[in-house]
Structure formats: C-alpha cells, structure tokens
Amino acid sequence: MNHTPENEDALSRRVAELIHRLEYHNYRYYILDDPIISDVEYDALYRELKQIEESHPELISDDSPTRRVGVSTAQTDFAKVRHPYPMLSLSNVFSMEDLVRWDTAARKFFPGKVDFEYVVEPKIDGLSVALTYEDGVLVRGATRGDGTIGEDITLNIKTIKSVPLKLRQLEGKPVPRRIEVRGEVYLAIKDFETLNRELAEKGEKLFANPRNSAAGSLRQKDPAISASRPLSIFLYNLGYIEDGLEIQTQTQALEYFRELGFRTAKDIKLCRTLEEVENCVRDWLARRDSLDFEIDGAVIKLNDFKTQELLGYVGRDPRWATAYKFPAREATTVLKAITISVRRTGSITPKAVLEPVQIGGTTVQNATLFNEDEIRRLHLKIGDTVLVKRAGDVIPNIVKVLDERRTGNETDFEMPKNCPSCGFPTRRDPEYAVLYCTNNSFDCPDRIRDWINHFTQTMGMEGLGVKITNRFYDEGFIRDFADIYSLKKEQLTSLERFGERLADKLLAQIEESKQRPLSQLLAALGIEGIGQKAAEMLAQHFKSLARLRAATIDEIAEIKGMGKVAAQSIVDFFANARNVALVDKLLAFGVRTSDPEDSDEKSSKPFSGMTFVLTGKLLNYTRQSAEELLKRKGATVGSSVSKNTTYVVAGEDSGSKLAKAQALGIKILSEQEFEKLVKD
C-alpha cells in the first residue's frame, strides 16, 4: 500500500475501529460472561489489528488490546486486587510451522546451540485465578481481570472443594511464608449440562458454554450459589514463592503443587524435541472429545525457569510459552429454515437448516433443535444469527441467538398442527416437550421409513443407508422392516445405478444379519425405551425371543436395572397384533431369535479382559459385525485409545486413533491379522 495521507488516515480509522470492537467484545466475554461473537471471529479481528500495528508501528497506542492482557474494567461488586506479578496471557500458534517459528525466535536469544525442554499441558477453557497462601493458609483468591488488576473472590474460591484451605505439611520441606499459585477454574461438561437443565426448568437464562458457566458461578455475589455448583480447578503456574522451597523448573512446580494438595491436569508431558511436542499436541486433540472438561488447545512452556527469565516478554506475551490452538468448535451463522422430521415412535422433531459454516474442519449445514421448548427457550426466529457448537462426532446444536444482530426481518416458527407425513392431527405429550403424530394405524410413511432404517442400521446392514431403504420403500419393494429379507437381486438391479456388484454386496449383508445375536435383534425391533444396553440385559436373562414374548411384566421388571416402565413397554409391544406379525415374518425368513446356552467360559470367551478399538474401514467386515464378533468372544470394544487398550484394529483410512496407538506403543492389527486372531 502506498503511504499516502488518505491511506494512512484510512488505516488509522480502521485501527480505532478494531480497538473499539475488541474492547467491547472483551467486556462481553470477561465481564458479562455473555459473548456475542465466536472465538474465531474475535481472533480474526485481533490478528488484523496486530498485523496493521506490525506494519505501521506509528499507529500503536497504549490502549490497544495488543499492549494489554485483557479488559480493563472490573466489576464493582468485588474489591479490586493488584497482582504482585502480572497474570499475562499467551501468544497463539495454529500449526507446527507456527510452533517452529516460535521456537526459532526463542533460540535467537542464546549464543550457539541450546537444548530446550518443553512441558505440554492441556489448555483448560475456564476462568484463570490466583490463589495466595500465607504460612500455609489461603488468604486470597482473585480473578485475572486485566492481568494487573483483578477481583477479590476469596469467599467464592473457598467453596471449591478442590482448593485446599490449608496446605499440606511436607516432611523436610518448609512451608512457604507466602506463595501465589495460578490455575483454571472450570465446570465439568456433565455438570454444565445439568446446570443448564436446572436453569431451563426455572425459566432462567442459560450459559453458552462450560467456560461461561464457570465464570458466572465463581463471580456470584452470594457464595452459597457458588457452593451449589460443582466447580473444579487445575493449577498450571507458580506466581511467586517467598521463604520456601527453591523451584527451578515447571515440572518441579507441578510436582510441588501436587504435594501441597492441589490438583493438576493428568498426562502433562515433558518433551525434549519438537517432534515429541507435536505428538503430545496430537494426543490432546485426539482425546479432546473424551475428556470431562473443555480444552481449546495445548500449552507449550519451556521447562527451565532461568531460561524463562532470560527470554522475558514481548508486549503482553511471554517468549517462553505459547498456546497451540485447536480448530474452533463454535461459529456464528444464519438460521435459514426449520424443517420437521417424523420418527418411528411418532415423535415430530424440528431441525435447523443453516447457512453452511466451517467448524473444526467440517462444513456444518444442520443443527439439532431437540423439541418445541428448545425453540422457545432460545427465542429462535427464522433468519436469526446464531452461535453453533460442534463437538467431535456429536450433532451440532445451537447454543444461543445473537439478538444484537437482528434486523427486524426475522420470522417466528410454529410447530405443525398436523403430521407433515400423513396429515393426522398432532398432539403434545403432557409430561414432555414432544409433539407426536396421532396416526397409530402403521401407515404414516415417514414413521415406517424411519423404523426400517433403524432396523437395518442396528442389525449391521451398513450398506443399506437411509437413502437406499427409503428408495426401496418408495418403489414398493418393502412395506416394513421384515420385508428387507424378501428382497430379490432382480429387484435391486432393476433400479438405476444398482449394478450386480452392489446388489450382491447388499444381499450378502442382509443374509449375514440373520445371524446377529439376540440382543442386536431386540434393539433393532424398536421397542420404546429399549436400547442396546437394555437389549443385552434381556438377551442374557431370557436367551430367546420366545421366552421374552411369554414373560409377564413382573418377570421382566425383576431383572436388575430394568424397571416396570420398560417391562410395560415390552409387554405392550408383543400385545400388538401388527408387531407380532412382523416378528413372525422374521422367524419365517430364518432370522436367529435365540442365543446358545453358555458353554465353558474359557473356550467361548477367549478375549475376556481384552479391549479392542476399531479404526478405519474394514473390507470384509462391517463395523457392527466386527464389534459383535469381538463381544461374542468376550472382548470389550472401546471408542477411544488409552493405555488400557489391548489391540487397535486398523483398516483403510485410519486416523488419529492409529497415531495415538503408535505413540502409546499399543499392538496394532491389520485386517488380515485381526481375521486370523478371531478364527484361531
């Protein structure tokens, strides 16, 4: 860009605008705990400002967010606290190339070759606090605030059970006269979900995410409210220590924290090369969705405190640490429409249709809305700008509506008075926020289609996805799920784009499904309230479909964990003539309806005590059939790789699970090795 007065004036105005917007969003995020933009949008604004300032240092002002840690305003409800040493934030990297550049920049401060040790920790998404102890007793808890001045939240901090009120006395080690430790207060994901459910029942405003719920819970005026919420803390840093143990490294500090009675995150790693750091970062990313707390990245610190001191800081960022940010799981987009689907149970479910948006490397176009009450709770209108969250393989959901972005052109949505599939009137369940189709004559097309798809997928017919089963129904080949077993090759090949090879593959899957275990068949029948776990309990107890059909409510309910509601549902299912006819059709087609009686445990369960994890695509097995084969032999089939995994079976296009297994040294089986193992 040419340095004309006009261009410089435009840049100056843009810098002022960016500073104003970032300060406002800092205030919404840190003070009100009510952000109206996603982290991705905020980071983009921040990066733009930083790039302009780097190119035009004359435009840097003291009030720029790049010169400070965060927001400068603290709530007046709490006394202000000045931190003896600033609680600075971290620079961000988004790739290994960025991390190498960070490492190279740090090495320039040392003449000759230098060997770094790195500590890799999870970046907990919570609220940063500083805890001060005098002679081993907690005297103050403070928020980070703007890094220099925070808020005194001592009374609320004391309600957190994982915060020791008094430090443990260590044999042979002095109690520090004064020590400040720093950590992250968070709310476990399951506790966050429970809290939001309770708030929804009371008609109160919900929290957008676990981070906001932790901040909101910790900064309550009434400590009793904080005490009622199961907050937790992980320590991650030593602020300072006076007249105590001499600590020289981050790993020593973390060990010392544990000795004093504090919690630190598990699986923190000490690495000696950037390659090891990369493996650790990948491991945390792979485990992200299995953790019971939110993380948004990994923190990399140089281990040695003297090295840290020599490197110092640049602006607001320490040169000796950085945060490797993971792909965002939240983004803002526009709600284009709400569509309705009718499930096999008759429940009518709304679904959000979104302007496509990238979240965590995946294009998201739809989000779940659960039920009518969820739409009301969110005050959702067609055309709203919404915050959408996606975690792992979980269906994305709308977290909140960004009211400030409304233009007045948004429109309300009403649930249908009649079933969109068959036209029968709808009714709302008086106990639950669920709308139902009242057509109980088994001729609601969408209900039947969904029931067929549920059956084929539960029975492991992975090739018969929803589009294919819907097509078979629409062509008149099948009228219910039992008709799947009546399909003929000439029917399939008569359809466009159905060659002999595909037809043979699908028919082979259908034939193979006849030998599924009884538990799988019971789950596939679609009995209300009977999922896979309950089906396994029933199969283990009754051993055959005939015995279950003849059982009374009391006989079923006496099974531990079953209960009378589930028992009534089962008896009602087999009392319905249409359901009995479907089961009889399955019997006529040769579907297995009983399990063999137990034989010698050692010979029938050779994989007892072993845990298998499947990853990638197997050529000769569907995922369902491979899992069932392993379970029949006594194995546990896990969803994620851990140090307790016995084998990882790796098919084509294996992903992060394979990488993690290699890092942990777990035995990896090819499909051929797996096949040999299960047949031996």
Sequence and secondary structure as in RCSB ss.txt:
>XXXX:A:sequence
MNHTPENEDALSRRVAELIHRLEYHNYRYYILDDPIISDVEYDALYRELKQIEESHPELISDDSPTRRVGVSTAQ
TDFAKVRHPYPMLSLSNVFSMEDLVRWDTAARKFFPGKVDFEYVVEPKIDGLSVALTYEDGVLVRGATRGDGTIG
EDITLNIKTIKSVPLKLRQLEGKPVPRRIEVRGEVYLAIKDFETLNRELAEKGEKLFANPRNSAAGSLRQKDPAI
SASRPLSIFLYNLGYIEDGLEIQTQTQALEYFRELGFRTAKDIKLCRTLEEVENCVRDWLARRDSLDFEIDGAVI
KLNDFKTQELLGYVGRDPRWATAYKFPAREATTVLKAITISVRRTGSITPKAVLEPVQIGGTTVQNATLFNEDEI
RRLHLKIGDTVLVKRAGDVIPNIVKVLDERRTGNETDFEMPKNCPSCGFPTRRDPEYAVLYCTNNSFDCPDRIRD
WINHFTQTMGMEGLGVKITNRFYDEGFIRDFADIYSLKKEQLTSLERFGERLADKLLAQIEESKQRPLSQLLAAL
GIEGIGQKAAEMLAQHFKSLARLRAATIDEIAEIKGMGKVAAQSIVDFFANARNVALVDKLLAFGVRTSDPEDSD
EKSSKPFSGMTFVLTGKLLNYTRQSAEELLKRKGATVGSSVSKNTTYVVAGEDSGSKLAKAQALGIKILSEQEFE
KLVKD
>XXXX:A:secstr
    HHHHHHHHHHHHHHHHHHHHHHIIIIISS  SS HHHHHHHHHHHHHHHHH GGG  TT TTTSSS     
TTS EEE SS     EEE SHHHHHHHHHHHHTTSSS     EEEEEEE SEEEEEEEETTEEEEEEE TTSSEE
EB HHHHTT TTS SB    TTS   SEEEEEEEEEE HHHHHHHHHHHHHTT    SSHHHHHHHHHT SSHHH
HHTS EEEEEEEEEEEESS    BHHHHHHHHHHHT    TT EEESSHHHHHHHHHHHHHHGGGSSS EEEEEE
EESBHHHHHHH EETTEETTEEEEE   SEEEEEEEEEEEEE TTSEEEEEEEEEEEEETTEEEEEEE  SHHHH
HHHT  BT EEEEE  TTS  EEEEE GGG  S  B     SB TTT  BEEE SSSS EEE   SS  HHHHHH
HHHHHHHHTT TTS HHHHHHHHHTTS SSGGGGGG  HHHHHTSTT  HHHHHHHHHHHHHHTT  HHHHHHHT
T TT  HHHHHHHHHHH BHHHHHH  HHHHHTSTTTHHHHHHHHHHHHHSHHHHHHHHHHHHTT   B      
HHHH TTTT EEEEESB SSS HHHHHHHHHHTT EEESS  TT  EEEE BT  HHHHHHHHHT EEE HHHHH
HHHH 
